[in-house]
Amino acid sequence: MYWLLFKTKTGLVIRSTGANPEAVDAAGINVDSVRFKAVLCSSILCGLAGAFYSIGFLGLFTGDIIGGRGWIAFAICFLGNWNPIGDAIGGLIFSLADAFSIVIQTWGFKAIPNEFIIAIPYILTILATISRKEFRVPEYLGVPYIKEGRR
């Protein structure tokens, strides 16, 4: 993903669409099409991740299978500053915290409540987000692009 976003023309268009859609539109590229395709690709990847988690990893599906991990993924995007390398590092840190909480549960500590042990990755997410000084959020994140003269 890093190579795609930072070393190719397609990545430049995708990043520019999030940072300055007017410039992309001025270059003759359809901003809505780029955004639609980016959301479509990310939705496909999310669907594959969910399928892997329920079928490949656990082997079953239950109603609350993810259990709030989507919020951790969202926090990883913030903490990684929308950079695939930062996101990968954040994902590794939080997956290690999740694995650590599972290992602690198997040790059978009675002094620490099980609910607290399960919450370790979520607590780490909150602490990391609070301790972060600066976020580099794309300027037009979540802002619909309305082409001039098209109201």
DSSP file (Angstrom, degrees, kcal/mol; ACC not computed):
  #  RESIDUE AA STRUCTURE BP1 BP2  ACC     N-H-->O    O-->H-N    N-H-->O    O-->H-N    TCO  KAPPA ALPHA  PHI   PSI    X-CA   Y-CA   Z-CA
    1    1 A M     >        0   0    0      0, 0.0     4,-2.9     0, 0.0     5,-0.3   0.000 360.0 360.0 360.0 -37.0    0.0    0.0    0.0
    2    2 A Y  H  >  +     0   0    0      1,-0.2     4,-2.7     2,-0.2     5,-0.3   0.950 360.0  46.6 -60.5 -47.4    2.9    2.3    0.7
    3    3 A W  H  > S+     0   0    0      1,-0.2     4,-2.0     2,-0.2     5,-0.3   0.924 113.8  48.9 -60.7 -44.6    4.3    1.8   -2.7
    4    4 A L  H  > S+     0   0    0      1,-0.2     7,-0.7     2,-0.2     4,-0.6   0.930 118.0  38.8 -61.3 -46.3    0.9    2.3   -4.3
    5    5 A L  H  < S+     0   0    0     -4,-2.9    10,-0.2     1,-0.2    -2,-0.2   0.825 129.0  27.4 -77.0 -31.8    0.1    5.5   -2.5
    6    6 A F  H  < S+     0   0    0     -4,-2.7    -3,-0.2    -5,-0.3    -2,-0.2   0.518 124.5  39.9-112.6  -5.8    3.5    7.1   -2.5
    7    7 A K  H  < S+     0   0    0     -4,-2.0     2,-0.3    -5,-0.3    -3,-0.2   0.408 102.2  67.1-124.5   1.0    5.3    5.8   -5.6
    8    8 A T  S  X S-     0   0    0     -4,-0.6     4,-1.8    -5,-0.3     5,-0.1  -0.834  77.0-121.7-123.8 161.7    2.7    5.7   -8.3
    9    9 A K  H  > S+     0   0    0     -2,-0.3     4,-2.3     2,-0.2     5,-0.2   0.878 114.5  56.0 -64.8 -38.8    0.6    8.2  -10.3
   10   10 A T  H  > S+     0   0    0      1,-0.2     4,-2.5     2,-0.2    -1,-0.2   0.914 106.8  49.7 -60.4 -43.2   -2.6    6.6   -9.0
   11   11 A G  H  > S+     0   0    0     -7,-0.7     4,-2.9     1,-0.2     5,-0.2   0.886 108.4  52.8 -63.4 -39.1   -1.4    7.1   -5.4
   12   12 A L  H  X S+     0   0    0     -4,-1.8     4,-2.5     2,-0.2    -1,-0.2   0.909 110.2  48.0 -62.5 -41.3   -0.7   10.7   -6.1
   13   13 A V  H  X S+     0   0    0     -4,-2.3     4,-2.1     2,-0.2    -2,-0.2   0.921 112.8  48.3 -65.1 -43.4   -4.2   11.2   -7.5
   14   14 A I  H  X S+     0   0    0     -4,-2.5     4,-1.3     2,-0.2    -2,-0.2   0.941 115.1  43.9 -63.0 -47.7   -5.8    9.5   -4.5
   15   15 A R  H  X S+     0   0    0     -4,-2.9     4,-1.8   -10,-0.2    -1,-0.2   0.892 113.8  51.0 -65.3 -39.0   -3.7   11.5   -2.0
   16   16 A S  H  X S+     0   0    0     -4,-2.5     4,-3.5    -5,-0.2     8,-0.3   0.851 104.1  58.1 -67.2 -33.9   -4.4   14.7   -3.9
   17   17 A T  H  < S+     0   0    0     -4,-2.1    -1,-0.2     1,-0.2    -2,-0.2   0.856 112.0  41.3 -64.3 -34.0   -8.1   14.0   -4.0
   18   18 A G  H  < S+     0   0    0     -4,-1.3   122,-1.8    -3,-0.2    -1,-0.2   0.789 123.4  38.1 -81.1 -28.7   -8.1   13.9   -0.2
   19   19 A A  H  < S+     0   0    0     -4,-1.8    -2,-0.2     1,-0.2    -3,-0.2   0.853 137.4   1.0 -92.2 -38.5   -5.7   16.9    0.3
   20   20 A N    >X  +     0   0    0     -4,-3.5     4,-1.4    -5,-0.2     3,-0.7  -0.571  58.0 175.2-153.8  81.2   -6.8   19.3   -2.5
   21   21 A P  H 3> S+     0   0    0      0, 0.0     4,-2.5     0, 0.0     5,-0.2   0.776  80.4  64.2 -64.3 -25.3   -9.8   18.1   -4.6
   22   22 A E  H 3> S+     0   0    0      1,-0.2     4,-2.5     2,-0.2     5,-0.1   0.904 102.2  49.2 -64.0 -39.1   -9.9   21.5   -6.5
   23   23 A A  H <> S+     0   0    0     -3,-0.7     4,-1.3     2,-0.2    -1,-0.2   0.892 111.1  49.4 -66.3 -39.5   -6.4   20.8   -7.9
   24   24 A V  H  <>S+     0   0    0     -4,-1.4     5,-2.0    -8,-0.3    -2,-0.2   0.914 112.3  48.1 -65.1 -42.2   -7.4   17.3   -9.0
   25   25 A D  H ><5S+     0   0    0     -4,-2.5     3,-1.6     1,-0.2    -2,-0.2   0.892 108.5  54.0 -64.6 -39.6  -10.6   18.7  -10.7
   26   26 A A  H 3<5S+     0   0    0     -4,-2.5    -1,-0.2     1,-0.3    -2,-0.2   0.788 102.6  58.7 -65.4 -26.7   -8.5   21.4  -12.4
   27   27 A A  T 3<5S-     0   0    0     -4,-1.3    -1,-0.3    -3,-0.2    -2,-0.2   0.488 123.4-106.7 -80.1  -1.9   -6.3   18.6  -13.8
   28   28 A G  T < 5S+     0   0    0     -3,-1.6     2,-0.4     1,-0.3    -3,-0.2   0.644  76.0 134.8  89.0  15.7   -9.4   17.2  -15.5
   29   29 A I      < -     0   0    0     -5,-2.0     2,-0.7   -16,-0.0    -1,-0.3  -0.835  61.5-116.9-101.1 135.6   -9.8   14.2  -13.1
   30   30 A N     >  -     0   0    0     -2,-0.4     4,-2.0     1,-0.2     5,-0.2  -0.597  23.3-163.7 -74.3 110.8  -13.2   13.3  -11.8
   31   31 A V  H  > S+     0   0    0     -2,-0.7     4,-2.6     1,-0.2     5,-0.2   0.900  87.7  52.2 -64.4 -43.4  -13.0   13.8   -8.0
   32   32 A D  H  > S+     0   0    0      1,-0.2     4,-2.5     2,-0.2    -1,-0.2   0.880 109.3  50.5 -62.8 -37.5  -16.2   11.8   -7.3
   33   33 A S  H  > S+     0   0    0      2,-0.2     4,-2.6     1,-0.2    -1,-0.2   0.915 111.1  47.7 -66.7 -43.1  -15.0    8.9   -9.4
   34   34 A V  H  X S+     0   0    0     -4,-2.0     4,-2.3     2,-0.2    -2,-0.2   0.931 114.5  46.4 -63.6 -45.3  -11.6    8.8   -7.6
   35   35 A R  H  X S+     0   0    0     -4,-2.6     4,-2.4     2,-0.2     5,-0.2   0.905 112.5  50.3 -64.8 -41.0  -13.3    8.9   -4.2
   36   36 A F  H  X S+     0   0    0     -4,-2.5     4,-2.5    -5,-0.2    -2,-0.2   0.932 112.3  46.7 -62.6 -45.6  -15.9    6.3   -5.2
   37   37 A K  H  X S+     0   0    0     -4,-2.6     4,-2.6     2,-0.2    -1,-0.2   0.876 111.8  51.2 -65.7 -37.3  -13.2    3.9   -6.4
   38   38 A A  H  X S+     0   0    0     -4,-2.3     4,-2.3     2,-0.2    -1,-0.2   0.916 112.8  45.2 -66.0 -42.6  -11.1    4.5   -3.3
   39   39 A V  H  X S+     0   0    0     -4,-2.4     4,-2.3     2,-0.2    -2,-0.2   0.889 112.4  52.5 -67.2 -38.5  -14.0    3.7   -1.0
   40   40 A L  H  X S+     0   0    0     -4,-2.5     4,-2.2    -5,-0.2    -2,-0.2   0.934 110.9  46.4 -62.0 -46.9  -14.9    0.7   -3.1
   41   41 A C  H  X S+     0   0    0     -4,-2.6     4,-2.2     1,-0.2    -2,-0.2   0.908 113.6  48.3 -63.3 -42.0  -11.4   -0.7   -2.8
   42   42 A S  H  X S+     0   0    0     -4,-2.3     4,-2.2     1,-0.2    -1,-0.2   0.862 110.2  52.6 -68.3 -33.4  -11.3   -0.1    0.9
   43   43 A S  H  X S+     0   0    0     -4,-2.3     4,-2.5     2,-0.2    -2,-0.2   0.897 108.2  50.6 -66.6 -39.9  -14.7   -1.7    1.3
   44   44 A I  H  X S+     0   0    0     -4,-2.2     4,-2.4     2,-0.2    -2,-0.2   0.925 111.3  48.2 -62.5 -44.1  -13.5   -4.8   -0.5
   45   45 A L  H  X S+     0   0    0     -4,-2.2     4,-2.2     1,-0.2    -2,-0.2   0.889 111.5  50.0 -64.3 -38.7  -10.4   -5.0    1.7
   46   46 A C  H  X S+     0   0    0     -4,-2.2     4,-2.5     2,-0.2    -1,-0.2   0.900 110.4  50.4 -65.3 -40.1  -12.6   -4.6    4.8
   47   47 A G  H  X S+     0   0    0     -4,-2.5     4,-2.4     2,-0.2    -2,-0.2   0.907 110.7  48.8 -63.8 -41.9  -14.9   -7.4    3.6
   48   48 A L  H  X S+     0   0    0     -4,-2.4     4,-2.6     2,-0.2    -2,-0.2   0.895 111.2  50.6 -64.3 -39.3  -11.9   -9.7    3.0
   49   49 A A  H  X S+     0   0    0     -4,-2.2     4,-2.5     2,-0.2    -2,-0.2   0.915 111.6  47.6 -64.7 -42.6  -10.6   -8.9    6.5
   50   50 A G  H  X S+     0   0    0     -4,-2.5     4,-2.3     2,-0.2     5,-0.3   0.895 111.9  49.7 -65.3 -39.6  -14.0   -9.6    8.1
   51   51 A A  H  X>S+     0   0    0     -4,-2.4     4,-2.7     2,-0.2     5,-0.9   0.914 112.2  48.1 -65.3 -42.0  -14.3  -12.9    6.1
   52   52 A F  I  X>S+     0   0    0     -4,-2.6     5,-2.7     3,-0.2     4,-0.6   0.926 111.8  50.1 -62.2 -43.6  -10.8  -13.9    7.2
   53   53 A Y  I  <>S+     0   0    0     -4,-2.5     5,-1.8     3,-0.2     6,-0.2   0.919 119.1  35.5 -63.8 -44.0  -11.5  -13.1   10.8
   54   54 A S  I  <5S+     0   0    0     -4,-2.3     6,-1.2     3,-0.2     5,-0.5   0.895 133.7  22.0 -80.0 -39.1  -14.7  -15.0   11.0
   55   55 A I  I  <5S+     0   0    0     -4,-2.7    -3,-0.2    -5,-0.3    -2,-0.1   0.901 131.0  33.3 -95.6 -49.5  -13.9  -18.0    8.7
   56   56 A G  I  <<S+     0   0    0     -5,-0.9    -3,-0.2    -4,-0.6    -4,-0.1   0.887 127.3  31.6 -78.9 -39.7  -10.2  -18.3    8.6
   57   57 A F  I   <S+     0   0    0     -5,-2.7    -3,-0.2    -6,-0.2    -4,-0.2   0.942 136.6  15.7 -87.6 -52.5   -9.1  -17.2   12.0
   58   58 A L  S   <S-     0   0    0     -5,-1.8    -3,-0.2    -6,-0.3    -4,-0.2   0.792  84.9-139.4 -94.5 -31.3  -11.9  -18.2   14.3
   59   59 A G  S    S+     0   0    0     -5,-0.5     2,-0.3    -6,-0.2    -4,-0.2   0.582  74.5  62.6  81.5   9.4  -13.8  -20.7   12.1
   60   60 A L  S    S-     0   0    0     -6,-1.2     2,-0.4    -7,-0.2    -1,-0.2  -0.969  70.6-129.9-155.0 168.0  -17.2  -19.4   13.2
   61   61 A F        +     0   0    0     -2,-0.3     2,-0.3    -3,-0.1    -7,-0.0  -0.991  22.9 172.5-128.0 133.8  -19.4  -16.3   13.2
   62   62 A T    >   -     0   0    0     -2,-0.4     3,-1.2     1,-0.0     4,-0.2  -0.888  44.2-105.6-130.0 165.7  -21.3  -14.7   16.1
   63   63 A G  T 3  S+     0   0    0     -2,-0.3     3,-0.2     1,-0.3    -1,-0.0   0.851 117.7  34.9 -61.7 -38.2  -23.2  -11.5   16.3
   64   64 A D  T 3  S+     0   0    0      1,-0.2    -1,-0.3     2,-0.1    -3,-0.0  -0.301  76.3 136.9-111.8  47.3  -20.5   -9.5   18.3
   65   65 A I  S <  S+     0   0    0     -3,-1.2    -1,-0.2     1,-0.2    -2,-0.1   0.840  71.4  45.2 -67.1 -35.6  -17.5  -11.1   16.7
   66   66 A I  S >  S-     0   0    0     -3,-0.2     3,-0.9    -4,-0.2    -1,-0.2   0.869  83.0-164.4 -80.8 -37.0  -15.4   -7.9   16.3
   67   67 A G  T 3   -     0   0    0      1,-0.2    -2,-0.1     2,-0.1    -3,-0.1   0.857  69.8 -42.5  59.7  42.5  -16.2   -6.5   19.7
   68   68 A G  T >> S+     0   0    0      1,-0.0     3,-1.0     3,-0.0     4,-0.9   0.507  99.0 127.4  87.4   4.1  -15.1   -2.9   19.2
   69   69 A R  H <>  +     0   0    0     -3,-0.9     4,-2.2     1,-0.3     5,-0.1   0.725  63.9  70.1 -68.9 -19.1  -11.9   -3.6   17.2
   70   70 A G  H 3> S+     0   0    0      1,-0.2     4,-2.1     2,-0.2    -1,-0.3   0.861  95.9  52.8 -63.3 -34.7  -13.2   -1.3   14.5
   71   71 A W  H <> S+     0   0    0     -3,-1.0     4,-2.2     2,-0.2    -1,-0.2   0.852 107.1  51.9 -69.1 -33.8  -12.6    1.6   16.9
   72   72 A I  H  X S+     0   0    0     -4,-0.9     4,-2.3     2,-0.2    -2,-0.2   0.915 108.9  50.3 -66.2 -41.8   -9.0    0.4   17.4
   73   73 A A  H  X S+     0   0    0     -4,-2.2     4,-1.7     1,-0.2    -2,-0.2   0.897 110.3  50.0 -62.3 -39.8   -8.5    0.3   13.6
   74   74 A F  H  X S+     0   0    0     -4,-2.1     4,-1.7     1,-0.2    -1,-0.2   0.903 110.6  49.5 -64.0 -41.4   -9.9    3.9   13.4
   75   75 A A  H  X S+     0   0    0     -4,-2.2     4,-3.0     1,-0.2     5,-0.2   0.861 105.9  57.2 -66.1 -35.0   -7.5    5.0   16.2
   76   76 A I  H  X S+     0   0    0     -4,-2.3     4,-2.5     2,-0.2    -1,-0.2   0.893 104.0  52.9 -62.9 -38.6   -4.6    3.3   14.4
   77   77 A C  H  <>S+     0   0    0     -4,-1.7     5,-2.0     2,-0.2     4,-0.3   0.924 112.4  45.0 -61.7 -43.4   -5.3    5.4   11.3
   78   78 A F  H ><5S+     0   0    0     -4,-1.7     3,-1.2     1,-0.2    58,-0.3   0.949 116.4  44.8 -63.3 -48.4   -5.2    8.5   13.5
   79   79 A L  H 3<5S+     0   0    0     -4,-3.0    -2,-0.2     1,-0.3    -1,-0.2   0.803 112.8  50.9 -69.9 -28.9   -2.0    7.5   15.3
   80   80 A G  T ><5S-     0   0    0     -4,-2.5     3,-1.0    -5,-0.2     6,-0.4   0.409 107.0-127.2 -86.4   2.2   -0.3    6.3   12.0
   81   81 A N  T < 5 -     0   0    0     -3,-1.2    -3,-0.2    -4,-0.3    -2,-0.1   0.854  62.7 -63.9  53.6  40.3   -1.1    9.7   10.4
   82   82 A W  T 3 <S+     0   0    0     -5,-2.0    -1,-0.2     1,-0.2    -5,-0.1   0.829 104.7 130.2  56.6  36.1   -2.7    8.0    7.4
   83   83 A N    <>  -     0   0    0     -3,-1.0     4,-2.8    -6,-0.2     5,-0.2  -0.983  59.8-138.4-119.3 128.2    0.5    6.4    6.4
   84   84 A P  H  > S+     0   0    0      0, 0.0     4,-2.1     0, 0.0     5,-0.1   0.834 104.3  50.6 -57.6 -33.5    0.6    2.7    5.7
   85   85 A I  H  > S+     0   0    0      2,-0.2     4,-2.2     1,-0.2     5,-0.2   0.933 112.5  45.6 -70.8 -44.2    3.9    2.2    7.5
   86   86 A G  H  > S+     0   0    0     -6,-0.4     4,-2.5     1,-0.2    -1,-0.2   0.878 113.4  51.2 -62.9 -37.5    2.6    4.0   10.6
   87   87 A D  H  X S+     0   0    0     -4,-2.8     4,-2.7    -7,-0.3    -2,-0.2   0.890 108.8  50.6 -66.9 -39.1   -0.6    2.1   10.4
   88   88 A A  H  X S+     0   0    0     -4,-2.1     4,-2.2    -5,-0.2    -2,-0.2   0.913 111.5  47.7 -65.1 -41.8    1.3   -1.2   10.2
   89   89 A I  H  X S+     0   0    0     -4,-2.2     4,-2.3     2,-0.2    -2,-0.2   0.930 113.7  47.6 -64.3 -44.8    3.4   -0.3   13.2
   90   90 A G  H  X S+     0   0    0     -4,-2.5     4,-2.5     1,-0.2     5,-0.2   0.898 110.5  52.3 -62.4 -40.3    0.3    0.7   15.1
   91   91 A G  H  X S+     0   0    0     -4,-2.7     4,-2.2     1,-0.2    -1,-0.2   0.893 109.6  49.3 -62.5 -39.9   -1.5   -2.5   14.1
   92   92 A L  H  X S+     0   0    0     -4,-2.2     4,-2.2     2,-0.2    -2,-0.2   0.911 110.9  49.9 -65.2 -41.8    1.4   -4.6   15.4
   93   93 A I  H  X S+     0   0    0     -4,-2.3     4,-1.9     1,-0.2    -2,-0.2   0.941 114.9  42.4 -62.6 -47.1    1.5   -2.8   18.7
   94   94 A F  H  X S+     0   0    0     -4,-2.5     4,-1.9     2,-0.2    -1,-0.2   0.823 112.8  52.6 -73.9 -29.3   -2.2   -3.2   19.3
   95   95 A S  H  X S+     0   0    0     -4,-2.2     4,-2.6    -5,-0.2    -1,-0.2   0.870 108.8  51.3 -71.3 -34.3   -2.3   -6.8   18.1
   96   96 A L  H  X S+     0   0    0     -4,-2.2     4,-2.6     2,-0.2    -2,-0.2   0.890 109.4  50.3 -64.9 -38.3    0.6   -7.5   20.5
   97   97 A A  H  X S+     0   0    0     -4,-1.9     4,-2.0     2,-0.2    -2,-0.2   0.891 111.1  48.8 -65.5 -38.0   -1.5   -5.9   23.3
   98   98 A D  H  X S+     0   0    0     -4,-1.9     4,-1.6     2,-0.2    -2,-0.2   0.919 113.2  46.5 -66.7 -43.9   -4.5   -8.1   22.3
   99   99 A A  H  X S+     0   0    0     -4,-2.6     4,-2.5     1,-0.2    -2,-0.2   0.890 110.3  54.2 -64.8 -38.4   -2.3  -11.2   22.3
  100  100 A F  H  X S+     0   0    0     -4,-2.6     4,-2.6     1,-0.2    -1,-0.2   0.900 106.1  51.8 -61.9 -40.5   -0.8  -10.2   25.6
  101  101 A S  H  X S+     0   0    0     -4,-2.0     4,-1.6     1,-0.2    -1,-0.2   0.862 110.0  49.5 -66.0 -33.4   -4.3   -9.9   27.1
  102  102 A I  H  X S+     0   0    0     -4,-1.6     4,-1.6     2,-0.2    -2,-0.2   0.910 110.7  49.5 -69.7 -41.4   -5.1  -13.4   25.9
  103  103 A V  H  X S+     0   0    0     -4,-2.5     4,-1.2     1,-0.2    -2,-0.2   0.917 109.2  52.0 -62.8 -43.3   -1.9  -14.8   27.4
  104  104 A I  H  X>S+     0   0    0     -4,-2.6     4,-0.8     1,-0.2     5,-0.8   0.885 106.4  54.8 -61.5 -37.7   -2.6  -13.1   30.7
  105  105 A Q  H ><5S+     0   0    0     -4,-1.6     3,-0.6     1,-0.2    -1,-0.2   0.872 105.2  53.0 -63.3 -35.8   -6.1  -14.7   30.7
  106  106 A T  H 3<5S+     0   0    0     -4,-1.6    -1,-0.2     1,-0.2    -2,-0.2   0.770  99.4  62.9 -72.2 -23.7   -4.5  -18.2   30.3
  107  107 A W  H 3<5S-     0   0    0     -4,-1.2    -1,-0.2    -3,-0.4    -2,-0.2   0.757 103.4-134.2 -71.7 -23.1   -2.3  -17.6   33.3
  108  108 A G  T <<5 -     0   0    0     -4,-0.8     2,-0.3    -3,-0.6    -3,-0.1   0.886  27.8-173.6  75.9  40.4   -5.3  -17.4   35.5
  109  109 A F      < -     0   0    0     -5,-0.8    -1,-0.2     1,-0.2    -2,-0.0  -0.521   8.6-172.9 -65.1 127.9   -4.6  -14.3   37.6
  110  110 A K  S    S+     0   0    0     -2,-0.3    -1,-0.2     1,-0.1     4,-0.1   0.658  77.5  65.2 -93.8 -19.2   -7.4  -14.0   40.2
  111  111 A A  S    S+     0   0    0      1,-0.1    -1,-0.1     2,-0.1    -2,-0.1   0.784  96.8  60.7 -75.7 -26.7   -6.2  -10.7   41.5
  112  112 A I  S    S-     0   0    0      2,-0.0    -1,-0.1     3,-0.0     5,-0.1  -0.888  93.3-117.7-104.4 126.2   -6.9   -8.9   38.3
  113  113 A P    >>  -     0   0    0      0, 0.0     4,-1.6     0, 0.0     3,-0.6  -0.340  18.0-128.4 -61.9 141.1  -10.6   -8.9   37.0
  114  114 A N  H 3> S+     0   0    0      1,-0.2     4,-2.3     2,-0.2     5,-0.2   0.828 107.4  59.9 -59.7 -34.7  -11.0  -10.7   33.7
  115  115 A E  H 3> S+     0   0    0      1,-0.2     4,-1.4     2,-0.2    -1,-0.2   0.872 104.2  50.2 -63.7 -37.0  -12.8   -7.7   32.2
  116  116 A F  H <4 S+     0   0    0     -3,-0.6     4,-0.3     2,-0.2    -1,-0.2   0.900 109.4  50.8 -66.8 -40.4   -9.8   -5.4   32.8
  117  117 A I  H >< S+     0   0    0     -4,-1.6     3,-1.2     1,-0.2    -2,-0.2   0.907 109.8  49.7 -64.5 -41.7   -7.5   -7.9   31.1
  118  118 A I  H 3< S+     0   0    0     -4,-2.3     4,-0.3     1,-0.2    -1,-0.2   0.827 107.9  56.2 -64.3 -31.3   -9.8   -8.0   28.1
  119  119 A A  T 3X S+     0   0    0     -4,-1.4     4,-2.8     1,-0.2     5,-0.3   0.454  75.8 101.8 -83.0  -0.9   -9.8   -4.2   28.0
  120  120 A I  H <> S+     0   0    0     -3,-1.2     4,-2.5    -4,-0.3    -1,-0.2   0.900  82.1  46.6 -54.2 -48.3   -6.0   -3.9   27.8
  121  121 A P  H  > S+     0   0    0      0, 0.0     4,-1.9     0, 0.0    -1,-0.2   0.881 114.6  48.3 -62.7 -35.1   -5.9   -3.1   24.0
  122  122 A Y  H  > S+     0   0    0     -4,-0.3     4,-2.2    -3,-0.2    -2,-0.2   0.889 111.4  48.9 -71.1 -39.6   -8.7   -0.6   24.3
  123  123 A I  H  X S+     0   0    0     -4,-2.8     4,-2.7     2,-0.2     5,-0.2   0.909 110.6  51.5 -64.4 -42.1   -7.1    1.1   27.3
  124  124 A L  H  X S+     0   0    0     -4,-2.5     4,-2.6    -5,-0.3    -2,-0.2   0.890 108.6  52.3 -60.6 -39.6   -3.8    1.2   25.3
  125  125 A T  H  X S+     0   0    0     -4,-1.9     4,-2.2     2,-0.2    -2,-0.2   0.928 110.9  46.2 -61.8 -46.1   -5.8    2.8   22.4
  126  126 A I  H  X S+     0   0    0     -4,-2.2     4,-2.4     2,-0.2    -2,-0.2   0.927 114.3  47.7 -64.0 -45.5   -7.2    5.5   24.6
  127  127 A L  H  X S+     0   0    0     -4,-2.7     4,-2.2     1,-0.2    -2,-0.2   0.903 112.6  48.5 -64.1 -41.6   -3.9    6.3   26.3
  128  128 A A  H  X S+     0   0    0     -4,-2.6     4,-0.8    -5,-0.2    -1,-0.2   0.891 112.9  48.2 -66.5 -38.5   -2.0    6.4   22.9
  129  129 A T  H  < S+     0   0    0     -4,-2.2     3,-0.4    -5,-0.2    -2,-0.2   0.903 113.2  47.1 -68.9 -40.6   -4.7    8.7   21.5
  130  130 A I  H  < S+     0   0    0     -4,-2.4    -2,-0.2     1,-0.2    -1,-0.2   0.884 111.6  51.2 -67.0 -38.2   -4.7   11.1   24.5
  131  131 A S  H  < S+     0   0    0     -4,-2.2     2,-0.2    -5,-0.2    -1,-0.2   0.633  84.5 106.8 -77.8 -12.1   -0.8   11.2   24.6
  132  132 A R     <  -     0   0    0     -4,-0.8     3,-0.1    -3,-0.4   -53,-0.0  -0.492  51.8-165.5 -70.5 131.2   -0.6   12.1   20.9
  133  133 A K        +     0   0    0      1,-0.2     2,-0.4    -2,-0.2    -1,-0.1   0.867  66.9  19.5 -85.5 -39.4    0.4   15.8   20.4
  134  134 A E        -     0   0    0      2,-0.0     2,-0.4     0, 0.0    -1,-0.2  -0.995  57.8-161.2-141.8 138.1   -0.4   16.3   16.7
  135  135 A F        -     0   0    0     -2,-0.4     2,-0.9    -3,-0.1   -56,-0.1  -0.958  11.5-150.9-116.9 136.6   -2.5   14.6   14.1
  136  136 A R        +     0   0    0     -2,-0.4     3,-0.0   -58,-0.3    -2,-0.0  -0.701  27.9 177.2-103.9  78.8   -2.0   15.2   10.4
  137  137 A V        -     0   0    0     -2,-0.9    -2,-0.0     1,-0.1   -59,-0.0  -0.626  40.5 -99.7 -82.1 136.7   -5.5   14.6    9.2
  138  138 A P    >   -     0   0    0      0, 0.0     3,-1.7     0, 0.0  -119,-0.1  -0.341  33.4-126.8 -55.7 136.2   -6.2   15.0    5.5
  139  139 A E  T 3  S+     0   0    0      1,-0.3  -120,-0.2  -120,-0.1  -119,-0.1   0.837 104.3  38.4 -59.3 -38.0   -7.7   18.5    5.0
  140  140 A Y  T >  S+     0   0    0   -122,-1.8     3,-1.7     2,-0.1     2,-0.4   0.047  78.3 146.3-105.1  26.1  -10.8   17.4    3.1
  141  141 A L  T <  S-     0   0    0     -3,-1.7  -123,-0.0     1,-0.3    -4,-0.0  -0.493  81.3  -1.6 -64.8 120.3  -11.5   14.2    5.0
  142  142 A G  T 3  S+     0   0    0     -2,-0.4    -1,-0.3     1,-0.2    -2,-0.1   0.492 101.6 124.7  78.0   3.9  -15.2   13.7    5.1
  143  143 A V    <   -     0   0    0     -3,-1.7    -1,-0.2     1,-0.0     2,-0.1  -0.859  61.0-129.6 -98.5 119.9  -15.9   16.9    3.3
  144  144 A P        -     0   0    0      0, 0.0     2,-0.6     0, 0.0    -3,-0.0  -0.418  19.3-127.8 -67.8 141.8  -18.0   16.4    0.1
  145  145 A Y        -     0   0    0     -2,-0.1     2,-0.6  -124,-0.0  -113,-0.1  -0.812  22.5-169.9 -94.6 121.7  -16.6   18.0   -3.0
  146  146 A I        -     0   0    0     -2,-0.6     3,-0.1     5,-0.0     5,-0.1  -0.947  22.4-130.4-112.5 113.4  -19.0   20.3   -4.8
  147  147 A K    >   -     0   0    0     -2,-0.6     3,-2.3     3,-0.2     2,-0.1  -0.342  34.8 -96.0 -63.8 139.9  -17.7   21.4   -8.2
  148  148 A E  T 3  S+     0   0    0      1,-0.3    -1,-0.1     3,-0.1     3,-0.0  -0.346 112.7  18.8 -59.6 130.9  -17.9   25.1   -8.8
  149  149 A G  T 3  S+     0   0    0     -3,-0.1     2,-0.3    -2,-0.1    -1,-0.3   0.462 102.1  98.5  87.4   2.3  -21.1   25.9  -10.7
  150  150 A R    <         0   0    0     -3,-2.3    -3,-0.2     1,-0.1    -2,-0.0  -0.555 360.0 360.0-119.6  64.9  -22.7   22.6   -9.7
  151  151 A R              0   0    0     -2,-0.3    -1,-0.1    -5,-0.1    -3,-0.1   0.416 360.0 360.0-102.7 360.0  -25.0   23.4   -6.8
